[in-house]
């Protein structure tokens, strides 16, 4: 099938509820997000992690460790994998704020036609849940379960859900390698920019397919860092791309995941894959400033920066130089940047 491309501008500003949630996260405000009990049907309220209209969650029910291993219940992961992955971006404010700009309309459009009002959706690696709430609006009579393997990002996701006033979302702690759900539990399993951070993406895709009913869909979108190019050519941005890809590969992951999705889906047992692609662009004053200044900050104050130095991929002085290059690019009214997202959509049989 031909790879189809469409040109899109960068995501517009984050929803106010997302920004509010991120401010709470920075201030250390406690939240009540805990683990989804194993084998709980996604359309039913969960005593452990359902988010109510005020954003609170009850602290009862089954618990899980940082990998999302359920404390009980009869689930059947496709393989007994216990994998700990290192998240290259980290969940520091600069990274989370950028991720909170994402929307379902921008990031899940390739799967829109397979999502019905009554769909039960699993959103793997939901991050601050800005896409999750959009999926929930599409599945207005269904339910969306957003998962992360742990950490403060669960609190940010809970705040987003509360602020968006959607009642059909559950935020849970779980690992994509060992999903605490039974076979055929969902109509759609979706992941955005997740496989590029996994050391075993094939197992993850296979596990996503396990929890989707026959006739349901697995939808995955990932970027390709090798396609990230700027005008004018910048020595610092070229070096940034080299450092980022080296750090990601040091973590056992694939920074150019978008081009691998077709093969990964086939290896995971999903041979009938519909592939598409989107070119992400930054050229307006707002998108250029946002993208350039965000990466300048992320090169200095996120897990990526720490890992780059710890792994010996770059020095702190070099990262300062790279950040200055990003800021200079952002301030150039003629500057332009683009990269490719790969999108894979496959029906489970």
Secondary structure, 3 states (H helix, E strand, C coil): CCCCEEEEECCCCCCHHHHHHHHHHHCCCCCCCCCCCCCCCCCCCCCCCECCCCCCCCCCCCCECCCCCECCCCCCCCCCCCCCCCCCCCCCHHHHHHHCCCCHHHHCHHHHHHCCCCCEEEEECCCCCHHHHHHHHHCCCCEEEEEECCCCHHHHHHHHHHHHCCCCEEEEECECCECCCCCCCEEEEEEECCHHHCCCHHHHHHHHHHCEEEEEEEEEEEEEEEEEEEECCCHHHHHHHHHHHHHHHHCCCCCCHHHHHHHHHHHCCCCCEEEEEEEEEECCHHHHHHHHHHHHHHHHHCHHHHHHHHCCCCCHHHHHHHHHHHHHHHCCCCCEEEEEEEEEEEECC
